[in-house]
Amino acid sequence: MLKSFYHFLMKYRHPKPQNSINHFANAAYEDHSFPKNSEDYDELSNYLELNGQYLPSMVVFDEAWEIYIVTERK
């Protein structure tokens, strides 16, 4: 079974964020409305466009999504 994007992202949580994906993972963890069970790019992208003020740019989501696709959807 495919991991949700949120579940995938949580492995990037870090107490001392080293990069933008670490910051994203930490912020998503704190975002109690984040669609935790979604595997859908459009649903997640739309959510973050409206609620992802913690993302400096949607490029961060796109980079994380690419890693998700490559590592989780083999």
Secondary structure, DSSP 8 states (H G I E B T S, - for coil): ----HHHHHGGG--SS--SHHHHHHHHHHH-TTS-TT---HHHHHHHHHHH-TT-S-HHHHHHHHHHHHHHH--
